[in-house]
Amino acid sequence: MTAIDRISCNFRRLDRFALADTAIHRLDARAKVVVTLAFVLTVVSFDRYAVSALLPLFIFPIVLAALGGLPTGYLVKNVAIAIPFALTIALFNPIFDRQVAFELGSLPISGGWISGASIVVRAVLTLSAAVVLVGVTGFPAVCGALERLGMPRLFAAQLQFLYRYIFVLLEDGACSARALSLRCGGRMPRPRTVASLLGLLLLRSWQRAEQVHLAMLARAYGGEFYGRKSGRFGRRELLFVFAWLAVFYLLRSHDVAAVLGSLVVQVRR
């Protein structure tokens, strides 16, 4: 299986998770979107040197994934994809922030290493929350919830089309990659051949977009996805939102990790 095939299967598997019937899945998508946005704002509101204070926030994606029946291995594998990118950004922090924050024995630790670790933790937190949100809601439902919360309809429609046709583009790319591999006989393809293949994919995408546009006009498309479910924001959704907002406020206003650490030290004494 090629890398493109693995990406396509990964997307389809996440889409299947959204078809489950759990208490979290049955909640209105707007409630889950609002809570996730509040979670992201809480994560980014911490000080740049905060690391241990961010760790208790893992309770949000862990609880939602457990209640939604999402496999732990699948989530860990997808979240791990973002760690190299976060590390690439975080490794520049020790270069620009060299002020010593504390000493670990005889080894001085600068503030850049602490802020770099904070970047990695924030990236894992936000990506895990996004993956869990899509896994327990579905990407079309998330776009519909964002539109009902005030997002411009045009932008929501663009996201919908991007998600609907990403599978088609991935399948075309996988077929082209397999054909190139067979014609090269296991050898490294020449740059000219790869450039021609990319140009062909661009032309095929352009032609497919023209065909989709004509089909939409023939079906009198007016910018609305009528097959989308419209949920009801009731008492369960209000309880869900306010309960998580209270948890976020508690974790933001109090360093729960420090409190638990001091309690552990006192118990050992």
Residue pairs with C-beta under 8 A, 6 or more apart in sequence:
1 9
2 174
2 177
2 178
2 181
4 170
4 173
4 174
4 177
5 170
5 174
7 170
8 167
8 170
8 171
8 174
10 78
11 166
11 167
11 170
12 167
13 74
14 78
14 131
14 134
14 135
15 138
15 139
17 68
17 69
17 70
17 135
17 136
18 25
18 134
18 135
18 136
18 137
18 138
18 139
18 141
19 138
20 68
20 69
20 136
22 67
22 68
22 69
22 136
23 67
24 32
24 64
24 67
24 68
24 136
25 68
25 136
25 137
27 231
27 236
27 237
27 240
28 145
28 231
28 232
28 233
28 234
28 237
29 137
29 138
29 141
29 142
29 144
29 145
29 231
30 145
30 148
30 149
30 231
30 233
30 237
31 233
31 237
31 238
31 240
31 241
32 133
32 136
32 137
32 145
32 240
33 133
33 137
33 142
33 145
33 146
33 149
34 149
34 241
35 60
35 240
35 241
35 244
35 245
36 129
36 130
36 133
38 244
38 245
38 248
39 57
39 60
39 125
39 129
39 244
39 248
40 126
40 129
42 57
42 248
42 251
42 252
43 54
43 57
43 122
43 125
43 126
44 122
44 126
45 252
46 53
46 54
46 118
46 122
46 252
48 115
48 118
49 101
49 111
49 114
49 115
49 118
50 118
51 114
51 117
51 118
51 121
52 255
52 257
52 258
52 261
53 251
53 255
53 256
53 257
53 258
54 118
54 121
54 122
54 125
55 121
55 257
56 251
56 256
56 257
57 125
57 248
57 251
58 125
58 128
59 247
59 251
60 129
60 244
60 247
60 248
61 75
61 125
61 128
61 129
61 131
61 132
64 132
64 133
64 136
65 72
65 75
65 132
65 135
65 136
67 136
68 132
68 135
68 136
70 132
70 135
70 136
75 128
75 131
75 132
75 135
78 127
78 131
79 124
79 127
79 128
79 131
82 123
82 124
82 127
83 120
83 123
83 124
85 123
86 119
86 120
86 122
86 123
86 124
87 120
89 119
90 115
90 116
90 117
90 119
90 120
91 116
92 116
93 112
93 113
93 115
93 116
93 119
94 110
94 112
94 113
94 116
95 112
96 112
97 110
97 111
97 112
97 115
98 110
98 111
98 112
99 110
99 111
100 108
100 109
100 110
100 111
101 109
101 110
101 111
101 114
102 108
102 109
103 109
133 142
134 142
137 145
139 159
139 163
140 160
140 163
140 164
140 225
140 228
141 228
141 229
143 156
143 159
143 160
143 163
144 156
144 225
144 228
144 229
144 230
146 156
146 159
147 153
147 156
153 223
153 224
154 223
157 223
157 225
160 225
165 208
165 212
168 208
169 205
172 201
172 204
172 205
173 201
176 197
176 200
176 201
180 189
180 193
180 194
180 197
184 193
250 256
